[in-house]
Amino acid sequence: MVAGTEAVSGEDAALSVRGLTVDLPKGMERTHAVENISFDLKRGQILCIIGESGSGKSVTANTIMGLLPKLIPVSSGAIHLDGTAIIGAPAKKLRGLRGRIVSMIFQDPLSALNPLMTVGEQITEVLTAHGVGTKASRRNRAIELLTEVGLPDPELMYYQYPFRLSGGQRQRVMIAMALALEPTVLIADEPTTALDVTTQAQILKLIRDIQRRKGMSVMFITHDFGVVAEIADSVVVMEKGRVVEQGTAEQVLKSPTHPYTQRLIAAVPHLTGKDRAVQEKASNETILKVEGLSKTYRSGSALFGSQRIVPAVKDVSFELAAGRTLGVVGESGSGKSSLGRLLIKLQDSDGGRILFEGRDIAKLSESEFRPLRPRIQMIFQDPFASLNPRSTIGQILTVGPVAHGMPYAQAREEARGLLAHVGLDAGAFGRYPHEFSGGQRQRIGIARALMFKPKLLIADEAVSALDVSIQAQILKLLDQIQRETGVSMIFITHDLRVASQICDEIAVMQKGRIVEHGPPSQIFLNPQSAYTRELVAAIPGERPKDTQPIAVNS
Amino acid sequence: MTAIVANSRQERWWNSRTAHRFMNHHLALLGMVMIAVLTLACVLGPYLLPYDSLYIDLRARFAPPFTGHHYLGTDPLGRDLAARLFMAGRVSLLVGFSAMLLSTLIGTLVGVLAGYRGGWIGTTLMRTVDGFLSFPSIFLVLALAAALKPSPMMITVVIAATSWMEVARIVEAEVRSLREREFVQAGRMLGLSGTHIMFREILPNAMGPIIVAATLTVARAILMEAYISFLGYGIQPPLPSWGNMLNGAQQYLGSAPWLAIIPGAAITIAVTSFNFIGDGLRDALDVRGDHT
C-alpha cells in the first residue's frame, strides 16, 4: 500500500492512482474489476476516462469516492487525493473528504436527487453535514451556487422539487451540490449520457467553464469520443479493467497507438454530410405514404376535469420509396418514437392516413391488420427488454411465422439460416436470451424482424443502447440487409451522427412536427430551420473546420 | 411443437441462482422438510399403524399418549388418535391443496385478463375483486357452508371462492407492468393473438409471484378448513379433519388436553411450514435480484 507513494509529486497531481487492483467475486467473467491501473489527474485539468461498458471505469470512480460495495474489495494499489492516502483510511476520515476534497456527479440526475426534498434543501444539506456556516449563510450560498450553474431565477429554484425540473436542470442542480464545498477534485460519471444532445452541449460547456474559473481538477468518465474531443485535456483509455493507453487528448485522438483505441476511434460515427449512394434495389415506387398523421395522448379524467392533453405527433406527412431509408431524428419528447409506434399500429392514430402499398392502414382494426403485420416489422431499442426472457431464441424467432401458418419445420430452417445470416452460430437456436451480450441480442431482434421478409422495417433507436464498436457492426449489418433484400427502413434515432451513416433522407422532428426534411447533405451542411442548426451545432466533437477548436487549458 | 426446443437448457434449473437462494433460506428449507414429513406420514402412516382410524375400543377410552400401541393416545370413543390424525391430515392437506389450485387458477385467469385487456374489461373484473374482498370472508364461508351440503369437495370450492382475489390482484399488477415491456410489443408486432401473448408470452414471466401467492394460499386454506370444521359446518364426522378433531376435543380440554394439543400442533406445523416456504420462495424468486 505504501509502495509507489514517492511517485506522487504532491504539487502537480490532485489525484494519483498507482497500481490499483480491485477484485471481483468468484464466478464472474473475469477476476478483477480493474487490474493494476495507474494514472494522474493534474491540477486544473480535465482527465477523461473512456471505455466501453464493463471496462471498469465506474468502479475506478467509486473506488476513489470510497463507495465500493463490500463485495468487491481493493486488493492492492494506492490512491492519493490531494496528498492524502485514501485506501485503508478509516470511514470517518473518508466521509470528511467526500464533498470537501472530492465530489461526484452521477449519470441519472433524477435518481440521484431526493424527490421529497426541495433543491435548496438538498444543497444546504451538504453544507450542514460538514458543519459549514449558519442557516442564513447556507441559504445564501445555495442561491449563489444555483446562480453559478446557470439556473434561471435561483431564488425561486431554491424552493422547487426535482420533479418540476427538466433533465438538464436536474443535472445543473447535481453540479451545484457537488460544488457546494469547492472540492479540489470533481468526478463526473457519464453526466451527460442521459441528456439530449443540445442539453449535453450546455452541460459540457458549464463543466468546462466552472472548471476553468475555479481551477478545479475534473475526472470525466464517458463512453463517447465526441465528448472527449470536446472537453478533455488528457485521456485514459480502459479496456476490460486495464489501462491500454493514456496521454494528452491531442495524442490519443489524433495518433492512437494501441490497437483497441484505434478500433474504438475508427468505430465512432461521424457526420458524413454526404448523401448515400443509391441502392441497386431501390426503385421509385412509393411503399409508404403518410398524410397528416396525428396522435394526442390524454391522461387523467375528462369527467373530473383533471385531463392532461399532450399532442405527441402533429400533422406529419412524408413519403418513402422502396429500398430506401428515412431517418427520423429529434430529442426526447419530439414524438419520433410515437410516430414509429403509430406506423406499426402498436398505437392507434387520431387522424391522418397511412398508405402502405397504396392501402390506408390507419383505419384498420387489429384483426383486419393482423394479416398485414408480417409486411411491417420493427427492431426495438432495448435488446434486454425486447426478447422474452423465458423463451428460447428458437421460440422467439419461430413463434410469429408459425402463428401465421408456416409449418414449424420450415420456420426452424429459416430461423437457423437467419441466425447465421446476422452473424450468430446456429447453436443459438436452443439457448435463452440471457446467455447473449447486448449486441448479440440486437442481432436476434433483427433476425426476428426479418423472419417474415418484410417490406418495411422500423428501427426504433435500434443501436442507442449499444457500445460504439457494436453500434458500427449493427449499422453495417442493417445496411447489408437492405442491399440484399431491398427492404425500406425508417430509422428512428436521437443521434445525428448515426443517422448520417445510414439514411438516404432525414426528417427532423420537434414537438411532434417535422420541422425539416431533406437529404443528409442539406440537413448537416446547409440546415434550413433554426432548430436543425441548433441540433447540428450541439453534436459533440464535430466542429466545422472554420471555427476555433476549444483552447486546451493548462 | 414448442416442447421440442424447450428442454435444451432447463435441466440445469437446480443449479440456478434461484434454487441456490432458496437452499440458503434455512427456514424455508425447514418448512420444506416438515411438509414432506407431514405429507409422507399422512399418506403412509395409516398403513403402518396397528389400529384403524374408525376402530372403536371402549375399554381404551381417553388413553394418554404412549399407552401400549396408541402412540398418541385415544379419543373419547377409544379410537387411535395417531390413525385419526393422519387420516384427518389427508383430508385437510387435500382440501388445502385443491383450494389453492382452484383459487390460483381463477385468480390467475381474472388477473391476466384484467391486466392485459385493461379498459372496461379490466375495470369490471377488478371492481368485482374489490367487491369480493369487501365481504367478511369468514362469515361468507360460514353462510355458504351452512347453505350447501358439506363435503370435502364443497368445502374446497367454498374456500377457493373466498381466496382467489389476492392472486388476481397480484397477477393483475404484474401483468400490467409486463404488458408495457418491449417483448410484448414485439409479440403484437409479429401478429400473435391476444390469447397467445397473455398465456404464452406474459404468464411465464409472472410465475414467480403466482407461486409465492399459491404457497401462502395453501396455508390460508388449511386454516380456513380448520375454522369451518371446528365450528361444525365443515367436514362432518366420522370423516376426521384437523378442524373437527379440535371441535370434538373442546369438552375434554381439562381432562384429556392431548386431544386438542395434537391436532392443534399439526395445524400449526403445516401452516407455519407453508408460510416459511412462501417467504423463502419470495426471496428466491425476487426478480429484482435476478436482473442481469
Chai-1 contact restraints between the chains, C-beta under 6 A:
chainA,res_idxA,chainB,res_idxB,connection_type,confidence,min_distance_angstrom,max_distance_angstrom,comment,restraint_id
A,L346,B,Q185,contact,1.0,0.0,6.0,A-B,restraint_1
A,L346,B,R188,contact,1.0,0.0,6.0,A-B,restraint_2
A,R370,B,G191,contact,1.0,0.0,6.0,A-B,restraint_3
A,R373,B,G191,contact,1.0,0.0,6.0,A-B,restraint_4
A,M378,B,M189,contact,1.0,0.0,6.0,A-B,restraint_5
A,F380,B,E182,contact,1.0,0.0,6.0,A-B,restraint_6
A,D382,B,E182,contact,1.0,0.0,6.0,A-B,restraint_7
A,A385,B,R181,contact,1.0,0.0,6.0,A-B,restraint_8
A,A385,B,E182,contact,1.0,0.0,6.0,A-B,restraint_9
A,S386,B,E182,contact,1.0,0.0,6.0,A-B,restraint_10
A,S386,B,F183,contact,1.0,0.0,6.0,A-B,restraint_11
A,S386,B,A186,contact,1.0,0.0,6.0,A-B,restraint_12
A,L387,B,F183,contact,1.0,0.0,6.0,A-B,restraint_13
A,N388,B,F183,contact,1.0,0.0,6.0,A-B,restraint_14
A,N388,B,E201,contact,1.0,0.0,6.0,A-B,restraint_15
A,R390,B,P204,contact,1.0,0.0,6.0,A-B,restraint_16
A,R390,B,N205,contact,1.0,0.0,6.0,A-B,restraint_17
A,T392,B,V5,contact,1.0,0.0,6.0,A-B,restraint_18
A,G394,B,V5,contact,1.0,0.0,6.0,A-B,restraint_19
A,Q395,B,T2,contact,1.0,0.0,6.0,A-B,restraint_20
A,G400,B,L190,contact,1.0,0.0,6.0,A-B,restraint_21
A,A403,B,L192,contact,1.0,0.0,6.0,A-B,restraint_22
A,Y408,B,M1,contact,1.0,0.0,6.0,A-B,restraint_23
A,G430,B,V5,contact,1.0,0.0,6.0,A-B,restraint_24
A,G430,B,S8,contact,1.0,0.0,6.0,A-B,restraint_25
A,Y432,B,R9,contact,1.0,0.0,6.0,A-B,restraint_26
A,H434,B,T292,contact,1.0,0.0,6.0,A-B,restraint_27
